[in-house]
Amino acid sequence: MANLTERITVNPDQCNGRPCIRGMRIRVTDVLDLLANGLTSEQILEELRT
């Protein structure tokens, strides 16, 4: 797996400073919650595209 620290950013002006996926306003915690609820990575991508 690629170096995750290159894909996660923290910007105090974006999402209240919570870690996000680089270049997007998708919080890391949202992705982890979806994974914890049993969604596959493909389902998560589809969910976040809409």
SEVEX-742226 format. One record per residue: residue number from 1; x, y, z of N, C-alpha, C, CB in turn; residue in one letter. Coordinates in nm, 2 decimals. Glycine has a CB too. Layout:
BEGIN
  num     n.x     n.y     n.z    ca.x    ca.y    ca.z     c.x     c.y     c.z    cb.x    cb.y    cb.z  residuo
  NUM       X       Y       Z       X       Y       Z       X       Y       Z       X       Y       Z        A
...
***
This chain:
BEGIN
  num     n.x     n.y     n.z    ca.x    ca.y    ca.z     c.x     c.y     c.z    cb.x    cb.y    cb.z  residuo
    1    0.08   -0.12    0.00    0.00    0.00    0.00    0.09    0.12    0.00   -0.10    0.00    0.12        M
    2    0.05    0.22   -0.08    0.12    0.35   -0.09    0.14    0.42    0.05    0.06    0.44   -0.19        A
    3    0.23    0.50    0.06    0.25    0.57    0.19    0.13    0.66    0.22    0.38    0.66    0.18        N
    4    0.05    0.62    0.32   -0.07    0.69    0.35   -0.05    0.84    0.39   -0.15    0.62    0.45        L
    5    0.06    0.87    0.45    0.08    1.01    0.49    0.09    1.10    0.37    0.21    1.02    0.57        T
    6    0.12    1.05    0.25    0.12    1.14    0.13   -0.02    1.16    0.08    0.20    1.07    0.02        E
    7   -0.12    1.08    0.13   -0.26    1.09    0.08   -0.35    1.16    0.18   -0.31    0.95    0.05        R
    8   -0.30    1.18    0.30   -0.38    1.25    0.40   -0.32    1.38    0.44   -0.39    1.16    0.53        I
    9   -0.41    1.48    0.44   -0.36    1.62    0.48   -0.44    1.67    0.59   -0.37    1.71    0.35        T
   10   -0.38    1.77    0.66   -0.45    1.84    0.77   -0.43    1.99    0.74   -0.39    1.80    0.91        V
   11   -0.55    2.05    0.73   -0.55    2.20    0.70   -0.65    2.26    0.80   -0.58    2.22    0.55        N
   12   -0.61    2.35    0.88   -0.70    2.41    0.97   -0.82    2.48    0.91   -0.62    2.51    1.06        P
   13   -0.81    2.52    0.78   -0.91    2.59    0.71   -1.01    2.49    0.64   -0.86    2.69    0.61        D
   14   -0.98    2.36    0.65   -1.06    2.26    0.58   -1.11    2.16    0.68   -0.98    2.19    0.47        Q
   15   -1.24    2.14    0.68   -1.31    2.04    0.77   -1.27    2.05    0.92   -1.27    1.90    0.72        C
   16   -1.26    2.18    0.96   -1.22    2.21    1.10   -1.09    2.15    1.14   -1.33    2.16    1.19        N
   17   -1.00    2.13    1.05   -0.86    2.08    1.08   -0.85    1.93    1.09   -0.82    2.14    1.21        G
   18   -0.96    1.86    1.06   -0.96    1.72    1.07   -0.89    1.66    0.95   -1.10    1.66    1.08        R
   19   -0.82    1.54    0.97   -0.75    1.48    0.85   -0.84    1.45    0.74   -0.68    1.35    0.90        P
   20   -0.80    1.48    0.62   -0.88    1.46    0.50   -0.80    1.39    0.39   -0.94    1.60    0.44        C
   21   -0.87    1.34    0.29   -0.80    1.28    0.18   -0.75    1.40    0.10   -0.90    1.19    0.09        I
   22   -0.62    1.39    0.05   -0.55    1.50   -0.02   -0.64    1.55   -0.13   -0.42    1.45   -0.07        R
   23   -0.66    1.68   -0.14   -0.73    1.75   -0.25   -0.88    1.74   -0.24   -0.68    1.69   -0.37        G
   24   -0.93    1.68   -0.13   -1.08    1.66   -0.13   -1.12    1.70    0.01   -1.11    1.52   -0.16        M
   25   -1.25    1.71    0.03   -1.31    1.74    0.16   -1.38    1.62    0.22   -1.41    1.86    0.15        R
   26   -1.31    1.51    0.20   -1.35    1.38    0.25   -1.27    1.35    0.37   -1.34    1.27    0.14        I
   27   -1.33    1.34    0.49   -1.26    1.32    0.61   -1.22    1.17    0.62   -1.35    1.36    0.73        R
   28   -1.10    1.15    0.68   -1.05    1.02    0.70   -1.15    0.94    0.79   -0.91    1.02    0.76        V
   29   -1.20    1.00    0.89   -1.30    0.93    0.98   -1.42    0.88    0.91   -1.34    1.03    1.10        T
   30   -1.47    0.96    0.81   -1.58    0.91    0.73   -1.55    0.79    0.65   -1.63    1.02    0.63        D
   31   -1.43    0.78    0.59   -1.39    0.66    0.52   -1.38    0.54    0.62   -1.26    0.68    0.45        V
   32   -1.32    0.56    0.73   -1.31    0.46    0.83   -1.44    0.41    0.88   -1.22    0.50    0.95        L
   33   -1.53    0.50    0.90   -1.67    0.46    0.95   -1.74    0.37    0.84   -1.76    0.59    0.97        D
   34   -1.72    0.41    0.72   -1.78    0.33    0.61   -1.72    0.19    0.60   -1.76    0.40    0.47        L
   35   -1.59    0.18    0.62   -1.52    0.05    0.62   -1.57   -0.03    0.74   -1.37    0.07    0.63        L
   36   -1.58    0.03    0.86   -1.62   -0.04    0.98   -1.77   -0.09    0.97   -1.62    0.06    1.10        A
   37   -1.85   -0.02    0.88   -1.98   -0.07    0.86   -1.99   -0.17    0.75   -2.07    0.05    0.82        N
   38   -1.88   -0.22    0.70   -1.88   -0.33    0.61   -1.88   -0.30    0.46   -2.00   -0.42    0.64        G
   39   -1.86   -0.17    0.43   -1.86   -0.14    0.28   -1.72   -0.18    0.23   -1.89    0.01    0.26        L
   40   -1.72   -0.22    0.10   -1.59   -0.24    0.04   -1.53   -0.11   -0.02   -1.61   -0.34   -0.08        T
   41   -1.41   -0.11   -0.06   -1.35    0.01   -0.11   -1.42    0.06   -0.23   -1.20   -0.01   -0.14        S
   42   -1.47   -0.04   -0.31   -1.54    0.00   -0.44   -1.67    0.07   -0.40   -1.57   -0.12   -0.52        E
   43   -1.74    0.02   -0.30   -1.87    0.08   -0.25   -1.85    0.22   -0.20   -1.94   -0.01   -0.15        Q
   44   -1.74    0.23   -0.13   -1.71    0.36   -0.07   -1.68    0.46   -0.18   -1.58    0.35    0.02        I
   45   -1.60    0.43   -0.28   -1.58    0.51   -0.39   -1.71    0.55   -0.46   -1.48    0.45   -0.49        L
   46   -1.80    0.46   -0.48   -1.93    0.49   -0.54   -2.01    0.58   -0.45   -2.00    0.36   -0.57        E
   47   -2.01    0.56   -0.32   -2.08    0.64   -0.23   -2.03    0.78   -0.23   -2.07    0.58   -0.09        E
   48   -1.90    0.80   -0.24   -1.85    0.94   -0.23   -1.85    1.01   -0.36   -1.70    0.93   -0.18        L
   49   -1.88    0.94   -0.47   -1.89    1.01   -0.60   -2.02    1.08   -0.62   -1.87    0.91   -0.71        R
   50   -2.12    1.03   -0.54   -2.26    1.08   -0.56   -2.28    1.20   -0.47   -2.36    0.98   -0.53        T
***
